[in-house]
Amino acid sequence: MPLTMVPLGKEAIVNVCNAKEATKKFLETLGITPGASICVISEMGGNLIVNIKGARVAINRGVAQQLMVEAC
């Protein structure tokens, strides 16, 4: 399921990113890689605030839609 479907406060595991190569590389620098644990903290202005490896990161809703995850 896409990251946008994960309920607030729930943890998920990143499976695959269907975004363009440049976006994938950017997400990798943030630690958002396949197998990484990610938690949606809140939603602000359509963007998602997520916790990844102890850091809070804002992700555009369009990018979050392309991140496929599996709920824990």
GIVENCOR-V674342 format. One record per backbone hydrogen bond with DSSP energy under -0.5 kcal/mol. CO is the residue of the C=O (numbers start at 1). NH is the residue of the N-H. If there is no record, write none. Layout:
co	nh
CO	NH
CO	NH
//
This chain:
co	nh
1	69
2	5
3	6
7	10
10	40
11	72
12	38
13	70
14	35
16	18
16	68
20	24
21	25
22	26
23	27
24	28
25	29
26	30
27	30
27	32
28	31
31	33
33	36
36	14
37	53
38	12
39	41
39	51
40	9
42	49
44	47
47	44
48	50
48	59
49	41
49	42
50	52
50	57
51	39
52	55
55	52
57	50
59	48
60	64
61	65
62	66
63	66
63	67
64	3
64	4
64	67
66	18
66	68
67	3
68	15
68	16
70	13
//
